[in-house]
Amino acid sequence: MILPTKHIYVQSSLLGVGATLLSLLEEEATVSSLWNRARTLPNIKGFDRYTLGLDILFLVGLIRFEDGLVKKVQK
């Protein structure tokens, strides 16, 4: 479920959820304000998948949490 397969579309995988969240993160945001923007999207499907998507992004080093805000890592 982390990666897409022939039975799981990219949008339904956690990698796709992370990509969606990364596209919503134009500027730094709190976890709850980002959730308010993402909650209506069909591939998010709930708070558990939202947090798993954030976890994936954090583990691969694309976001960081600083001063209560989620920020994109600038490379």
C-alpha positions in Angstrom: 0.0 0.0 0.0 3.0 2.3 0.3 3.9 1.9 -3.4 1.5 1.5 -6.3 1.1 -1.9 -7.8 -0.9 -3.2 -10.7 -3.9 -3.4 -8.4 -3.3 -0.1 -6.4 -3.4 3.1 -8.3 -0.7 5.8 -7.6 -3.3 8.1 -6.2 -4.4 5.4 -3.7 -0.9 4.5 -2.5 0.7 6.3 0.4 3.3 7.6 -2.1 0.4 9.3 -4.0 -1.1 10.7 -0.8 2.3 12.1 0.1 2.6 13.7 -3.3 -0.8 15.3 -2.9 0.1 16.7 0.5 3.4 18.0 -0.9 1.5 19.9 -3.6 -0.8 21.4 -1.0 2.1 22.6 1.0 2.9 25.8 -1.0 3.9 27.6 2.2 4.4 26.4 5.8 1.3 25.3 7.6 0.2 23.8 10.8 -0.9 20.1 10.8 -4.5 21.1 11.4 -4.6 23.8 8.7 -3.1 21.4 6.1 -5.6 18.8 7.2 -8.5 21.3 6.6 -7.2 21.7 3.0 -6.7 18.0 2.4 -9.7 16.4 4.1 -12.0 16.8 1.1 -9.7 15.2 -1.4 -10.8 11.7 -2.5 -7.4 10.0 -2.2 -6.8 11.2 1.4 -9.9 9.3 2.7 -9.4 10.0 6.3 -7.1 11.3 9.0 -5.1 8.1 9.3 -4.0 8.1 5.7 -3.3 11.8 6.0 -0.9 11.2 8.9 0.7 8.2 7.1 1.3 10.5 4.1 3.0 13.0 6.3 5.1 10.2 7.9 6.2 9.1 4.4 7.2 12.6 3.5 9.1 13.1 6.8 10.9 9.7 6.4 12.2 10.5 2.9 13.3 14.0 4.0 10.9 16.1 2.0 9.2 17.9 5.0 10.2 18.9 8.5 8.4 20.0 11.6 9.7 23.1 13.1 8.0 25.5 15.7 4.7 23.7 15.2 4.7 24.1 11.4 5.1 21.6 8.6 7.7 23.0 6.1 9.1 21.7 2.8 12.8 21.0 2.9 14.6 23.2 0.4 17.3 21.3 -1.4 
